[in-house]
Amino acid sequence: MPRFIALLCLAGSLFAAAPQYTLPDTVQPLRHRLELNVDPALDHYFGTAWIDIRIDQPQSEIWINGRDLRIKSANLLNAGKASPLDVKLAGYEFIGLIAKTPVKGKELTLVLDFEAPLSSSKSTGPYRTQNGKDWYAFTTFTPIDARRAFPCFDEPRFKTPWEVAIRVPAGLKAFSNSPEVSDTPQAGQWHLVQFAPTRPIAAEVVAFAVGPFDIWDGPPAGVKAIPVRVLTARGEAAKGKQAALETLAVLPQLESYTGIPYPWEKLDHVALPRSAFGAVENPGLITYNGASLLEAPSRNVRALQAHEIGHQWFGNLVTQATWKDVWLSEGFATWFSARTMEAAEPASRQWLNFAVARERIMQVDDGLSTRPVRLERRTREELDSVYARIVYQKGGSILRMLEDWLGPQVLQRGLRDYLASHAFGNASTADLQAALHVPEGVLEGYLDTTGVPVVGFDVHCDGAPRITLTRITGKPPVPVCVRTPSAKSCTVVAEQPKESPMAGCPGFVYPNANGSGYYRVRWEVAQLPALQAALPQLNGAEKITLAYDLAAQRGAGSPQIDAVLMQLTKETEPELAHAAKVALGLEKDEQPRRR
C-alpha cells in the first residue's frame, strides 16, 4: 500500500454532504500556523498545523483541504479545552473532521499533527531535488497543491495571515515568505527557524525552501528599502548579482504606477534546480527556473521579474476570488511586464514586440482549439489548464486595449482605486469593471467568449464629414479608437453601426489607433490607395497591426492589398518587414523572439 494513503474514504452516513470541489462557507479560517520538520535528504517530513477558525452555526463536521497526508492526530481547541476529532477522507482533496457534539465559536483552533511526502519525482507540492551531493526542498503550490504539504483552506478566497516555523538539520538554511525572526538550536543537531507572521495571503502562494543555499545580497529596493536577495545552490551565489540588480529597475516602476509601496517585508528570488513552471510569484519568496534567473540575458531576466514582481500587487495584494478570474493575476502581470519592456524601446519600436505576441494569440483565438479567458473550474483535471496561454496573452492584450482606449491616466487612477479598495483581500472581474467604469458588456464580452471581432468602416465626406464604424463579426462590444492626421477619438461599436462626426475630411483614417485594439480591421479596396499614401504617417505598432489585418483578408487576392504589403516589406524594423513578407508568402512564419 502506498505510504501516504491517509485513512480510508468514508462510506457511512456521517458525511451527508461531502464537498465535491470547493469547501463550504460554514467555516471561516482566520489564521494558519505551521511548524514543520524538514530534512531534504528524506522522502517525507512531519509537522503540526494550527488553524484558527470561526463557526457561526453549530455543526459537527468541519471540512478542510488535504491530499496525500497522513493525519496522526486531530483536536479542536475551544476556550482552551482540547477535544479529539475523528478524521475521515472524502475523495482525494478533502479532510473531514468530526466533533462528538456540534460546535460553534469565534475563537476555535484546529490542531493537526501530520506527515507529508517530499517527492523526488514531482516538481509540484512539496518536493526535493539533488544538486551535486546536496539535497534541497522546495514548494510549488499554485493552484491547489498547498494541500499536499499541510492541512489548510486551499482556495484563493481564503486569505489569512500565515505564521511558519521550520526545524531543519544543522548546516541547512530555511526560508519562507516573511523575514526570519529567530533561529534556535534544537536537540539532535537541528535548529528551529521562526518566521514573522505574513499579511493575509492565499495558501497557493505560501512557500518554503530548505537546503545549503548560498545567498547574493543585492542593494535594497523601493521606498521601504526592501532587502533583495538571490538564493542559489551552494557555490553559485555570484550568478545572482545581475538578477538582484534587475530588481532595482523593476520594483520602483510598480510602486510608482500603483501608488502603493511593495506590500511585503522582503524579496527573495530563488533559483530552482528543477521546476514545474518558469516562475511562481510567492510573496517574499519568488521561485524561478534556475537558468532563467541566473543565466538568461539581462533583458529576459528583467521581463521575467517584471511579471513576477507585478504579481505582488496583482495576484498577491489583491487576489482573484475564484480560479475563473485568474486573468486578474496573469493578464495583469503579462501586461505590466510588456509595459516595462516597451518603456525602454525607442519611440519607433514601442509596442512592436507586443503586437507580435498579440497576433499569435489572436491566431489561436480564431482557431478551433481556443477557449474563453474565464472558465469555471470544478476538478483538479480542469485546473491543469487554468494557466493556459490565452489567459496571459489575451488578458494582457485586453488591458493594453483599455489603456489606450480609456487613456493611460484614467486607467492608472482606476487601477489604484481597485488595488486600494481590495488590498489584502479578493476581487472579481465585476470589481475591476466598477473601478475602471468600463461600459457593461465589454469585459464580459471579451473574457467569456472566443474569437477576434472584425470592424469595418466608411468615411463620408459629402455634407457633414463623418465616419461609420460597423462590427462585422464578433460578440463583444468593441472599444475602437480612430486616428486621423490631426485627432484621435474613441467609441464602442456593438450591434448597431456607430456614426461619429469629424471636423473635416481627413487625409487618412486609421481605425485602430496605436495598433492597441484587440480586433481586426476590414479594409475595402477603395480605401487602400489613401492608406498606402499615408503609411509614412503611421507609427510602428499601427503598421505591423495593419500588416496582420491585411494578411487576414488577403485570400481575396486583391492587388491593392499586395501593393500595401509590398511597401511594408521595405520597412527597416525587422519585425514589421517580416510580417509583411510572411503575408505575401515571401518568408516563412516564425515564432516571435523571446521577450
Secondary structure, 3 states (H helix, E strand, C coil): CCCCCCCCECCCCCCCCCCCCCCCCCEEEEEEEEEEECCCCCCEEEEEEEEEEEEEEEEEEEEEECCCCEEEEEEEEECCEEEECEEEEECCCEEEEEEEEEEEEEEEEEEEEEEEECECCCCCEEEEEEECCEEEEEEECCCCCHHHCCCECCCCCCCECEEEEEEEECCCEEEECCCEEEEEEECCCEEEEEECCCCCECHHHCCEEEECCEEEEEEEECCCCEEEEEEECCCCHHHHHHHHHHHHHHHHHHHHHHCCCCCCCCEEEEEECCCCCCEECCCCEEEEEHHHHHCCCHHHHHHHHHHHHHCCCECCCEEECCHHHCHHHHHHHHHHHHHHHHHCCCHHHCCHHHHHHHHHHHHHHCCCCCCCCCCCCCCHHHHCCCCCHHHHHHHHHHHHHHHHHHCHHHHHHHHHHHHHHCCCEEECHHHHHHHHCCCCCHHHHHHHCCCCCEEEEEEECCCCCEEEEEEEECCCCEEEEEECCCCEEEEEECCCCEEEECCCCCCCCECCHHHCCCCEEECCHHHHHHHHHHHHHCCHHHHHHHHHHHHHCHHHCCHHHHHHHHHHCCCCCHHHHHHHHHHCCCCCCCCCCCC
